[in-house]
Amino acid sequence: MYLFQAALLFLEGFRSNMNEINKDVLRPRALVLAKRLTNGISAPTKTQLLEFANKEDILEKNIEAKHIYKQPMESSTKGKKLFRMHTSTGISVCEAEECCIQHYIEQGFYTHGQHWEGKIVTAIFFLLFWDIIYSKLRGVSGIFLSYYQMFPLDMFTESFYSNRKTLIEARLKEIESFSVEQLLAEMKFVWDSRPEHEHSPISRMCWESVRGASAALGARGAAALCARAARAAACSGFPDLTLWDVRAGEIAFVEVKTDSDKPSLKQLQWMHYLKSCGLRAEFCYIGVRTDRQRARAPAPGAARGGD
C-alpha cells in the first residue's frame, strides 16, 4: 500500500509547477519504483509513472563525446589522475582537464580553452546583471544588511528570481537583441566601473579570456546562460571546460571524465540545457578504457594520445 501512495506522490510532483530541474531529481527514484516486480501499483498508474520518469534526452549516452586513449600515471594515493603531457618545452604533468584542453587545441578544434567550470557563467551573469543584483528592491526587505556583503542574501535561493522577475525578463530580452559588439561593450563597462576592491566572482577572472569566450558565445548564448543562472545562481554542475575558436567564432562546453567517473544529475541537466539552447556541449573521456561503461556514447574514430 505504501508503494502505491509513493507512486501517487511522485505523480503529484510531476504534475505540479515544480521546475524541470527538480523533477529530474525525482525521475530515477520513480523509475526504480515503476520497474519493481512487486510494487502493488495498478497498471494505469505504472504507465503514467513511466511516462514521467523516462526522460531519454538527459541520458549520458545521448550526448556527443570524444574519447582520448591515454595512460594515466601510476599513483599510490587516491585523488585526481595525472597524465604526462608533451609540450614545446618538454614533458609536464597535468590533470585530465588540462590534458584535454591541449588535445582540443592541438587537433585544431579550438584556439583557446580554460578550466573554468561554472565561473564563466557567473562572470557573464554578474557583468550583465550587476545593477539588478545589487539594487535595493521596493517592497523587499532584509536582502542587504551590511556594506560588507558580497551578494544580496537571497542570491542563492529561488526568491532571487521571483523577487526580480520583471527586471530579469526585461534584461534577458534586451541582451538577446544585442550585437556581439553591444554585448561586449555592456560587459566591459561594468568590468571597468565596478568598485576597485570588490570580491564578486568577476574579480578572479581575466577580461581578455572572458571577452574571447563571450564573443564566441554571442548575445543569444549569453542570454541563455543568464536565464538559467538567474534561477540557480550557484551554477553547480556546469561543464569543466570552456573552449572557443577566435577564427570561426565557435564555442563548446566540455565535461571531462576519466575511466571510472560518472556524471552527476546536475551535470547532465546542464549539458541537456546547453544543447536545447543550440550550444555545443559534449563529454571528453580520457583514460585507457573510456568506452567500457555502457552508459557512455560510443567512440567512433576515437583519438589516441601518447603516454
Secondary structure, 3 states (H helix, E strand, C coil): CHHHHHHHHHHHHHHCCCCHHHHHHHHHHHHHHHHCCCCCCCHHHHHHHHHHHCCHHHCHHHCCEEEEECCCCCCCCCCCCEEEEEECCEEEEEEHHHHHHHHHHHCCCCCEEEECCCHHHHHHHHHHHHHHHHCCCCCCCCCCCCCCCCCCCCCCCCHHHHHCHHHHHHHHHHHHCCCHHHHHHHHHHHHHHCCCCCCCHHHHCCHHHHHHHHHHHHHHHHHHHHHHHCCCCCCCCCCCEEEEECCCCEEEEEEEECCCCCCCHHHHHHHHHHHHCCCEEEEEEEECCCCCCCCCCCCCCCEECCC
